[in-house]
Amino acid sequence: MKLIGTDEAAERLGVSGRRVRQLIDEGKLPAQYVGGGYVIDASALNSVTVYGRPGRPRKNEKERRAGKKQKVKK
C-alpha cells in the first residue's frame, strides 16, 4: 500500500488539489487525515471518475447568441 498526498493525487487525476479535497469531503475518494493533511492510498485513485475539464462549462451556440442580443449600447 503506497500512500500519497493530495498534491500527487491531483496530479495523477489531472485536477486541482482543491478538487481532490472536495472529492474526499463528498466521500468519493477514501482518505485519512494524518498530521495536518490527507493521505490517500494510491490504488484508491482507480475507483475515482473525474468528468469533464476543469472550469466553467462552455455555453452552447444558442446561449451565446442570446447573450449577444441582450447587450444594449448607450
C-alpha positions as CSV (number, residue, x, y, z in Angstrom):
1,M,0.0,0.0,0.0
2,K,1.5,3.3,-1.2
3,L,0.2,6.4,0.5
4,I,0.3,9.7,-1.4
5,G,-0.7,13.3,-0.6
6,T,-3.4,15.4,-2.1
7,D,-1.0,17.2,-4.5
8,E,0.2,14.0,-6.0
9,A,-3.3,12.6,-6.2
10,A,-4.4,15.8,-8.0
11,E,-1.5,15.5,-10.5
12,R,-2.4,11.8,-11.2
13,L,-6.1,12.6,-11.7
14,G,-5.5,15.8,-13.7
15,V,-7.4,18.0,-11.3
16,S,-6.6,20.6,-8.7
17,G,-5.7,19.9,-5.1
18,R,-8.9,21.7,-4.1
19,R,-10.9,19.3,-6.3
20,V,-9.2,16.3,-4.6
21,R,-10.2,17.6,-1.1
22,Q,-13.7,18.2,-2.4
23,L,-13.9,14.5,-3.6
24,I,-12.7,13.5,-0.1
25,D,-15.3,15.6,1.6
26,E,-18.0,14.2,-0.6
27,G,-16.9,10.6,0.3
28,K,-16.0,9.8,-3.3
29,L,-12.3,9.4,-2.5
30,P,-11.3,7.5,0.7
31,A,-8.6,9.2,2.7
32,Q,-7.2,9.5,6.2
33,Y,-6.4,12.8,7.9
34,V,-2.9,12.5,9.4
35,G,-0.6,15.2,10.8
36,G,-2.4,18.2,9.3
37,G,-3.1,16.7,5.8
38,Y,-4.8,13.9,4.0
39,V,-3.1,10.7,2.8
40,I,-4.7,8.6,0.1
41,D,-4.0,5.0,-0.9
42,A,-2.7,5.2,-4.4
43,S,-4.8,2.3,-5.5
44,A,-8.0,4.2,-4.5
45,L,-7.4,6.6,-7.4
46,N,-8.5,3.8,-9.8
47,S,-12.0,3.9,-8.3
48,V,-12.5,7.7,-8.8
49,T,-14.0,9.0,-12.0
50,V,-13.5,12.7,-12.8
51,Y,-15.7,14.0,-15.5
52,G,-15.0,16.8,-18.0
53,R,-12.5,19.5,-17.9
54,P,-11.8,22.0,-15.1
55,G,-13.6,25.3,-15.1
56,R,-17.0,26.6,-16.1
57,P,-18.8,24.7,-18.9
58,R,-18.8,26.4,-22.2
59,K,-22.1,27.9,-23.4
60,N,-23.7,26.3,-26.4
61,E,-24.3,28.3,-29.6
62,K,-27.9,29.2,-28.8
63,E,-26.9,30.6,-25.3
64,R,-24.0,32.7,-26.9
65,R,-26.3,34.2,-29.5
66,A,-28.9,35.1,-26.8
67,G,-26.2,36.8,-24.7
68,K,-25.1,39.0,-27.6
69,K,-28.6,40.2,-28.3
70,Q,-29.1,41.3,-24.7
71,K,-26.3,43.9,-24.8
72,V,-27.6,47.4,-25.2
73,K,-25.4,50.3,-26.4
74,K,-25.9,53.7,-24.7
